[in-house]
Amino acid sequence: MIKEYQTVREIFGPIVYVEGVENAGYGETVEIILPDGTKKKGQVLETRKGLAAVQIFGNTEGLDTQETRIRFTGDTLRLGVSEDMLGRVFNGSGDPIDKGSPIISKEKSDINGSALNPVARDEPKEFIQTGISTIDTMNTLVRGQKLPIFSGSGLPHNEIAVQIARQATVLGKEEAFTVVFGAMGITHSEASFFMQNFEKTGALERAVLFLNLANDPSIERLITPRLALTTAEYLAFEKDYQVLVILTDMTNYCDSLREIAAARQEVPGRRGYPGYMYTDLANIYERAGRVRGKKGSITQLPILAMPDDDITHPIPDLTGYITEGQIVLSRDLYRKNIYPCIDVLPSLSRLMNAGIGKGKTREDHAGISSQLYASYAEGRDLRNLVAVVGEEALTERDKKFLKFADLFEKRFVTQERMENRGIEESLDLGWELASLLPEEELKRVKPEHQEKYGKKFRGSDPEKNVVEHEERQAAKQEARPP
């Protein structure tokens, strides 16, 4: 039931306080009618004792406390969902911005969905191939998982996000796979980058994009991920799609949450963020997963830029508590011109073991992954030792581990932005690098797997292979048209 009031008590930044309101609900949509007849949209953020705090979508220019009318619709924000959304681009309010026709839908879903019921959840266990070796081999993404990427200012998380969106697929099954991409607080150049890359590579045909720009209202940044997840839930649980949801940048989302909390004059928590930020993030992340009896699934890959590269900052800290691991980008690797600059040592996928092995990836996956991790960690430690005592003080064994760490970064971690490696190729590449080490040092792989998969690389020269690979990539780069 629509109710209209002309009792604005106060306008504080983007928040309008309305008196004498009866039975207004949290999240209820509001229409604001300015004295000149202009209409704006809004949403109820808080109600108490007849006073409602309404967040305006946009600026508050033209509002006053005398003639402004507030119309409460009695309904929450809803999104018209349809399979026709595939291949389309929307703004942070859910309106098309790709010059296409409006979406005509019989169904309108409340964007304020709830977390999946733990009792109804099914176990995530199917492997999702991203085509990136450091993720597929070392930090495997599993269908129904939520695995964030922890980045930093200036690091290529947008390029990695686009590459994953373009290459991600479920292996071994003929199932409809799609990507829902939600970007918050991005610049016009970043928006152009996403749209051009999706269109140029053909990935847009199986994707839905929601783009909220930096000059759009802050409240839209809180809506954008919910629009993306509402779309994903429809495609996954109504139309049986396997959906990968990529959300970037969750730091912009949390900053908007802090901005609105300050406008409401709330008592701040850690570093000025509201105390309920953990609950708010959980409401977003926990909408990922698999449901018993449903063929579809939602896998989440949120991306956040850590302020000052601080992994203990409240945003990555709280995200780490809610999600099932993290993929960490390294500024040191980025300075070495290594792409994608994923540091496998602090990275972790807690559901990895559920999605790998015989019948899913390959029987040797767990062993060779563990061996690569241990060998690279030892090589990194030896780098610190070399800085103190010099390489001449190392044993022959230590020198091999030191060389392994260098080759691991140059050959295994490094990929072209358009390079899509299959899981078999990544695992074989791991065995090729492991052949640099003495056989007695390969303690984390089973002897039968070493015989079956590693034997053919014994006697090979990984260092020579790296040089040849770099020469082939350089030749391809020169052959590409400008």
C-alpha positions as CSV (number, residue, x, y, z in Angstrom):
1,M,0.0,0.0,0.0
2,I,1.4,3.4,-1.1
3,K,1.6,6.1,1.6
4,E,2.7,9.7,1.0
5,Y,4.2,12.1,3.5
6,Q,5.3,15.7,3.4
7,T,7.0,15.7,6.8
8,V,10.7,15.9,6.0
9,R,12.4,16.9,9.3
10,E,16.0,17.0,8.2
11,I,18.3,16.5,5.2
12,F,21.7,15.3,6.3
13,G,24.0,14.6,3.3
14,P,22.3,11.8,1.2
15,I,20.0,10.9,4.1
16,V,16.5,12.3,4.4
17,Y,14.7,12.0,7.8
18,V,10.9,11.7,7.6
19,E,8.6,12.1,10.6
20,G,5.2,10.5,11.3
21,V,5.8,7.4,9.2
22,E,3.7,4.4,9.9
23,N,4.8,0.8,9.3
24,A,7.8,1.5,7.0
25,G,10.0,-1.5,6.5
26,Y,13.8,-1.8,6.2
27,G,14.9,-1.8,2.5
28,E,11.5,-0.4,1.4
29,T,11.7,1.6,-1.8
30,V,10.7,5.2,-1.8
31,E,9.8,7.8,-4.4
32,I,10.9,11.4,-3.6
33,I,9.0,14.1,-5.4
34,L,10.8,17.5,-5.4
35,P,9.0,20.8,-5.4
36,D,9.6,21.2,-9.1
37,G,8.0,17.8,-9.8
38,T,11.3,15.9,-10.4
39,K,11.2,12.4,-9.0
40,K,14.1,10.5,-7.4
41,K,14.4,7.0,-6.0
42,G,15.3,6.1,-2.5
43,Q,15.5,3.3,0.1
44,V,14.6,3.1,3.8
45,L,17.7,2.5,5.8
46,E,16.3,2.7,9.3
47,T,13.0,3.2,11.1
48,R,12.2,3.9,14.8
49,K,9.3,5.5,16.6
50,G,7.7,6.9,13.5
51,L,11.0,8.3,12.1
52,A,12.4,6.9,8.8
53,A,15.9,7.4,7.5
54,V,15.7,7.4,3.7
55,Q,18.8,7.1,1.5
56,I,18.5,9.1,-1.8
57,F,19.8,7.5,-5.0
58,G,21.7,10.4,-6.4
59,N,22.3,13.9,-5.1
60,T,19.9,15.9,-2.9
61,E,19.9,19.1,-4.9
62,G,16.5,20.7,-5.0
63,L,15.2,19.0,-1.8
64,D,13.7,21.0,1.0
65,T,11.9,20.3,4.3
66,Q,8.7,22.2,3.3
67,E,7.4,21.0,0.0
68,T,9.3,17.7,-0.7
69,R,6.9,14.7,-0.7
70,I,8.0,11.2,0.2
71,R,6.0,8.3,-1.2
72,F,6.5,4.9,0.5
73,T,5.7,2.1,-2.0
74,G,5.4,-0.7,0.6
75,D,7.7,-2.9,-1.5
76,T,11.5,-3.7,-1.5
77,L,13.9,-3.2,-4.4
78,R,13.2,-5.8,-7.1
79,L,14.9,-6.9,-10.3
80,G,13.2,-8.3,-13.3
81,V,15.1,-11.4,-14.2
82,S,15.2,-13.3,-17.4
83,E,17.6,-15.4,-19.6
84,D,17.5,-12.4,-22.0
85,M,19.9,-10.7,-19.5
86,L,22.7,-12.9,-20.9
87,G,25.0,-10.8,-23.1
88,R,23.7,-7.5,-21.7
89,V,25.3,-4.7,-19.7
90,F,23.5,-2.9,-16.9
91,N,24.3,0.0,-14.5
92,G,24.4,-0.2,-10.7
93,S,20.6,0.3,-10.6
94,G,19.9,-2.5,-13.0
95,D,19.0,-0.4,-16.0
96,P,20.5,-1.4,-19.4
97,I,23.4,0.8,-20.6
98,D,24.3,-1.1,-23.8
99,K,21.7,0.6,-26.0
100,G,19.7,-2.6,-26.0
101,S,15.9,-2.8,-25.2
102,P,14.7,-3.0,-21.6
103,I,14.4,-6.5,-20.1
104,I,10.8,-7.7,-20.1
105,S,10.3,-10.2,-17.4
106,K,7.4,-11.9,-15.7
107,E,9.4,-12.5,-12.6
108,K,10.7,-9.7,-10.3
109,S,13.0,-10.9,-7.5
110,D,13.8,-9.2,-4.2
111,I,17.5,-8.2,-4.4
112,N,17.9,-8.5,-0.6
113,G,18.2,-12.3,-0.8
114,S,19.3,-14.4,2.1
115,A,22.2,-16.7,2.7
116,L,21.8,-20.3,1.6
117,N,20.3,-22.5,4.4
118,P,23.2,-24.6,5.7
119,V,20.9,-27.6,5.9
120,A,20.0,-27.3,2.2
121,R,23.6,-26.8,1.1
122,D,25.3,-29.5,-1.0
123,E,29.0,-30.2,-0.8
124,P,31.2,-28.3,-3.3
125,K,33.2,-30.9,-5.2
126,E,33.5,-30.2,-8.9
127,F,36.6,-28.6,-10.4
128,I,36.3,-25.3,-12.2
129,Q,39.1,-24.7,-14.7
130,T,40.2,-21.0,-15.0
131,G,43.1,-21.6,-17.3
132,I,45.6,-20.1,-14.9
133,S,48.1,-22.6,-13.5
134,T,48.6,-21.0,-10.1
135,I,44.9,-21.2,-9.4
136,D,44.0,-24.5,-11.1
137,T,47.1,-26.4,-9.8
138,M,47.9,-24.8,-6.5
139,N,44.6,-23.1,-5.3
140,T,41.9,-25.0,-7.1
141,L,38.5,-23.3,-7.5
142,V,35.6,-25.6,-6.7
143,R,32.0,-25.2,-7.9
144,G,30.0,-23.6,-5.2
145,Q,33.0,-22.1,-3.4
146,K,33.7,-18.5,-2.5
147,L,37.3,-17.7,-3.1
148,P,38.4,-14.0,-2.9
149,I,41.3,-12.4,-4.6
150,F,43.4,-10.1,-2.3
151,S,45.0,-7.4,-4.5
152,G,46.5,-4.0,-4.0
153,S,46.3,-0.6,-5.6
154,G,47.8,-0.7,-9.1
155,L,48.0,-4.5,-9.4
156,P,46.4,-6.2,-12.4
157,H,43.3,-7.7,-10.6
158,N,41.0,-6.3,-13.3
159,E,43.0,-8.1,-16.0
160,I,43.0,-11.3,-14.0
161,A,39.2,-11.0,-13.4
162,V,38.6,-10.6,-17.2
163,Q,40.8,-13.5,-18.0
164,I,39.0,-15.8,-15.5
165,A,35.6,-14.6,-16.8
166,R,36.7,-15.4,-20.3
167,Q,38.3,-18.8,-19.7
168,A,36.4,-20.4,-16.7
169,T,34.6,-23.6,-17.5
170,V,33.4,-26.8,-15.9
171,L,35.2,-29.8,-17.2
172,G,33.8,-33.1,-18.3
173,K,30.1,-32.1,-18.3
174,E,27.9,-30.6,-20.9
175,E,26.4,-28.0,-18.7
176,A,25.4,-24.4,-19.3
177,F,28.1,-22.1,-17.8
178,T,27.8,-18.4,-17.4
179,V,29.5,-15.4,-15.7
180,V,27.8,-12.6,-13.7
181,F,30.2,-9.7,-13.4
182,G,29.6,-6.9,-10.8
183,A,31.9,-3.9,-10.7
184,M,31.6,-1.2,-8.0
185,G,33.1,2.3,-8.0
186,I,35.1,1.8,-11.2
187,T,36.3,4.7,-13.4
188,H,35.0,5.3,-17.0
189,S,38.3,3.9,-18.4
190,E,37.9,0.7,-16.3
191,A,34.3,0.3,-17.5
192,S,35.4,0.7,-21.1
193,F,38.2,-1.9,-20.5
194,F,35.7,-4.4,-19.2
195,M,33.1,-3.9,-21.9
196,Q,35.6,-3.9,-24.7
197,N,37.4,-7.1,-23.5
198,F,34.1,-8.9,-23.0
199,E,32.9,-7.9,-26.4
200,K,36.2,-8.5,-28.2
201,T,36.7,-12.0,-26.9
202,G,33.1,-13.1,-27.2
203,A,32.8,-13.7,-23.5
204,L,29.9,-11.2,-23.3
205,E,27.6,-13.8,-25.0
206,R,27.6,-15.9,-21.9
207,A,27.9,-13.1,-19.3
208,V,25.8,-10.5,-17.5
209,L,27.6,-7.3,-16.5
210,F,26.6,-4.8,-13.8
211,L,28.8,-1.7,-13.8
212,N,28.7,1.0,-11.1
213,L,30.9,4.0,-11.9
214,A,32.8,6.0,-9.3
215,N,30.6,9.1,-9.9
216,D,27.4,7.1,-9.4
217,P,25.6,7.4,-6.0
218,S,27.2,5.5,-3.1
219,I,24.0,3.6,-2.4
220,E,24.3,2.0,-5.8
221,R,27.6,0.4,-4.8
222,L,25.6,-1.4,-2.0
223,I,23.0,-2.5,-4.6
224,T,25.3,-3.7,-7.4
225,P,26.5,-6.9,-5.8
226,R,22.9,-7.8,-4.8
227,L,21.7,-7.2,-8.3
228,A,24.5,-9.5,-9.6
229,L,23.7,-12.2,-7.0
230,T,19.9,-12.0,-7.6
231,T,20.6,-12.6,-11.3
232,A,23.0,-15.4,-10.5
233,E,20.4,-17.1,-8.2
234,Y,17.8,-17.0,-10.9
235,L,20.1,-18.5,-13.6
236,A,21.5,-21.1,-11.2
237,F,18.5,-22.3,-9.3
238,E,15.7,-21.6,-11.8
239,K,17.5,-22.2,-15.1
240,D,20.2,-24.8,-14.0
241,Y,23.2,-22.7,-15.0
242,Q,26.6,-23.1,-13.4
243,V,27.3,-19.5,-12.5
244,L,30.6,-17.8,-11.6
245,V,30.0,-14.4,-9.9
246,I,33.0,-12.0,-10.0
247,L,32.6,-8.9,-7.8
248,T,35.2,-6.1,-8.0
249,D,36.1,-4.1,-5.9
250,M,34.7,-5.1,-2.5
251,T,36.9,-2.3,-0.9
252,N,34.8,0.3,-2.8
253,Y,31.7,-1.5,-1.5
254,C,32.9,-1.3,2.1
255,D,34.0,2.3,1.8
256,S,30.4,3.2,0.7
257,L,29.1,1.3,3.6
258,R,31.3,3.4,5.9
259,E,30.2,6.6,4.1
260,I,26.6,5.9,4.6
261,A,27.1,4.8,8.2
262,A,28.8,8.1,8.9
263,A,25.9,10.0,7.3
264,R,23.6,8.2,9.7
265,Q,25.8,9.3,12.6
266,E,26.5,5.7,13.7
267,V,29.2,4.9,16.2
268,P,32.2,3.7,14.1
269,G,34.0,0.4,14.6
270,R,37.5,-0.6,13.4
271,R,39.1,2.1,11.2
272,G,35.7,3.9,10.9
273,Y,33.8,1.0,9.4
274,P,30.5,0.1,10.9
275,G,30.3,-2.7,13.4
276,Y,27.9,-4.7,11.3
277,M,30.2,-4.9,8.3
278,Y,31.0,-8.5,9.0
279,T,27.3,-9.4,8.9
280,D,26.8,-7.3,5.8
281,L,29.7,-9.0,3.9
282,A,28.4,-12.4,5.1
283,N,25.0,-11.7,3.6
284,I,26.8,-11.3,0.2
285,Y,29.3,-14.1,0.4
286,E,27.0,-16.7,1.8
287,R,24.7,-16.4,-1.2
288,A,27.2,-18.7,-3.0
289,G,27.0,-22.4,-3.0
290,R,25.1,-25.5,-4.2
291,V,21.6,-26.6,-3.2
292,R,20.5,-30.1,-2.8
293,G,18.1,-31.1,-5.6
294,K,19.2,-28.3,-7.9
295,K,21.5,-28.8,-10.9
296,G,22.8,-25.2,-10.9
297,S,25.4,-23.6,-8.6
298,I,26.9,-20.2,-7.7
299,T,30.6,-19.8,-7.3
300,Q,31.9,-16.5,-6.0
301,L,35.2,-14.8,-6.8
302,P,35.1,-11.4,-5.0
303,I,38.1,-9.1,-5.6
304,L,39.3,-6.5,-3.1
305,A,42.2,-4.1,-3.1
306,M,43.9,-4.1,0.3
307,P,44.6,-0.6,1.5
308,D,48.4,-0.1,1.8
309,D,48.7,-3.9,0.9
310,D,47.7,-4.6,4.5
311,I,46.2,-8.1,4.7
312,T,45.2,-7.4,8.4
313,H,43.0,-4.5,7.3
314,P,39.3,-5.0,8.4
315,I,38.1,-5.7,4.8
316,P,40.4,-8.6,3.9
317,D,40.5,-9.7,7.5
318,L,36.7,-10.1,7.8
319,T,36.5,-11.5,4.2
320,G,39.0,-14.2,5.2
321,Y,36.8,-15.3,8.1
322,I,33.7,-15.8,5.9
323,T,35.2,-17.2,2.7
324,E,37.0,-20.5,1.9
325,G,40.5,-19.3,1.4
326,Q,42.1,-16.5,-0.6
327,I,44.3,-15.8,-3.7
328,V,46.9,-13.2,-2.9
329,L,48.6,-11.0,-5.5
330,S,52.2,-10.0,-4.9
331,R,53.7,-6.6,-5.6
332,D,57.2,-8.1,-5.6
333,L,56.2,-10.4,-8.5
334,Y,54.5,-7.5,-10.2
335,R,57.7,-5.5,-10.1
336,K,59.5,-8.5,-11.7
337,N,57.0,-8.1,-14.6
338,I,55.4,-11.4,-13.8
339,Y,51.7,-11.8,-14.8
340,P,49.5,-13.0,-13.2
341,C,51.4,-12.0,-10.1
342,I,49.8,-14.6,-7.8
343,D,51.8,-15.5,-4.8
344,V,51.0,-19.2,-4.1
345,L,52.6,-19.2,-0.6
346,P,50.0,-17.0,1.3
347,S,47.3,-18.2,-1.0
348,L,44.9,-21.0,0.0
349,S,41.9,-22.9,-1.2
350,R,40.3,-24.7,1.7
351,L,38.0,-26.8,-0.6
352,M,40.8,-27.7,-3.0
353,N,41.0,-31.4,-2.0
354,A,37.3,-31.8,-2.6
355,G,37.6,-30.9,-6.3
356,I,40.8,-32.6,-7.4
357,G,42.0,-36.2,-7.9
358,K,41.2,-39.1,-10.2
359,G,38.0,-38.5,-12.2
360,K,38.1,-34.8,-11.5
361,T,41.5,-33.5,-12.5
362,R,44.2,-36.1,-12.3
363,E,45.3,-38.6,-9.7
364,D,48.7,-36.9,-9.2
365,H,47.3,-33.4,-8.6
366,A,47.5,-33.3,-4.8
367,G,51.0,-34.7,-4.7
368,I,52.7,-32.5,-7.4
369,S,50.9,-29.4,-6.0
370,S,52.2,-30.1,-2.5
371,Q,55.7,-30.7,-4.0
372,L,55.7,-27.5,-5.9
373,Y,54.6,-25.5,-2.9
374,A,57.2,-27.0,-0.6
375,S,60.1,-26.6,-3.1
376,Y,59.2,-23.0,-4.0
377,A,58.9,-22.2,-0.3
378,E,62.4,-23.6,0.4
379,G,63.8,-21.7,-2.7
380,R,62.3,-18.4,-1.4
381,D,63.9,-19.0,2.0
382,L,67.2,-19.6,0.4
383,R,67.0,-16.2,-1.4
384,N,66.9,-14.5,2.0
385,L,70.0,-16.6,3.1
386,V,71.8,-15.6,-0.1
387,A,71.3,-12.0,0.7
388,V,73.3,-12.6,3.9
389,V,76.0,-15.1,3.1
390,G,76.1,-15.0,-0.7
391,E,75.4,-17.8,-3.2
392,E,78.9,-19.2,-2.9
393,A,78.1,-20.5,0.6
394,L,75.2,-22.7,-0.6
395,T,75.5,-26.4,-1.2
396,E,74.7,-27.9,-4.7
397,R,71.4,-29.1,-3.3
398,D,70.5,-25.6,-2.1
399,K,71.5,-24.1,-5.5
400,K,69.0,-26.4,-7.2
401,F,66.2,-25.2,-5.0
402,L,67.2,-21.6,-5.6
403,K,67.1,-22.2,-9.3
404,F,63.8,-24.0,-9.0
405,A,62.2,-20.9,-7.3
406,D,63.4,-18.7,-10.2
407,L,62.1,-21.1,-12.9
408,F,58.9,-21.6,-11.0
409,E,58.1,-17.9,-11.3
410,K,59.3,-17.5,-14.9
411,R,57.6,-20.6,-16.3
412,F,54.8,-21.8,-14.0
413,V,53.5,-18.5,-12.6
414,T,54.1,-16.4,-15.7
415,Q,51.4,-16.6,-18.4
416,E,50.2,-14.5,-21.3
417,R,47.0,-12.6,-20.7
418,M,45.3,-14.6,-23.5
419,E,47.0,-17.9,-22.6
420,N,44.5,-20.6,-21.5
421,R,46.3,-23.6,-19.9
422,G,44.4,-26.8,-19.4
423,I,44.8,-28.6,-16.1
424,E,46.8,-31.4,-17.8
425,E,49.2,-28.9,-19.3
426,S,49.7,-27.2,-15.9
427,L,50.3,-30.5,-14.1
428,D,52.8,-31.6,-16.7
429,L,54.6,-28.2,-16.4
430,G,54.8,-28.9,-12.7
431,W,56.5,-32.2,-13.3
432,E,58.9,-30.6,-15.8
433,L,60.0,-28.1,-13.2
434,A,60.2,-30.8,-10.5
435,S,62.7,-32.7,-12.7
436,L,65.3,-30.1,-11.8
437,L,65.4,-31.5,-8.3
438,P,67.1,-34.7,-7.2
439,E,64.6,-37.7,-7.1
440,E,65.2,-38.2,-3.4
441,E,63.9,-34.7,-2.7
442,L,60.5,-35.4,-4.3
443,K,59.1,-36.6,-1.0
444,R,55.5,-35.4,-1.5
445,V,54.7,-37.3,-4.6
446,K,53.9,-41.0,-4.7
447,P,56.5,-43.2,-6.4
448,E,54.0,-44.6,-8.8
449,H,52.9,-41.1,-9.9
450,Q,56.6,-40.1,-10.3
451,E,57.1,-43.2,-12.5
452,K,53.9,-42.5,-14.6
453,Y,54.0,-38.7,-15.0
454,G,57.5,-37.5,-13.9
455,K,59.8,-40.0,-15.6
456,K,59.4,-38.6,-19.1
457,F,60.7,-35.2,-17.9
458,R,63.9,-36.7,-16.3
459,G,67.0,-35.5,-18.1
460,S,65.1,-32.5,-19.6
461,D,66.4,-29.0,-19.2
462,P,63.7,-26.8,-17.6
463,E,66.0,-23.7,-17.9
464,K,66.4,-24.2,-21.6
465,N,62.6,-24.8,-22.0
466,V,62.0,-21.5,-20.2
467,V,64.2,-19.7,-22.7
468,E,62.5,-21.4,-25.7
469,H,59.1,-20.6,-24.2
470,E,60.0,-16.9,-23.8
471,E,61.3,-16.8,-27.4
472,R,58.1,-18.4,-28.7
473,Q,55.9,-15.9,-26.8
474,A,58.0,-13.0,-28.0
475,A,57.6,-14.2,-31.6
476,K,53.8,-14.5,-31.2
477,Q,53.7,-11.0,-29.8
478,E,55.6,-9.6,-32.8
479,A,53.4,-11.4,-35.2
480,R,50.2,-9.9,-33.7
481,P,48.7,-7.0,-35.7
482,P,49.1,-3.6,-33.9
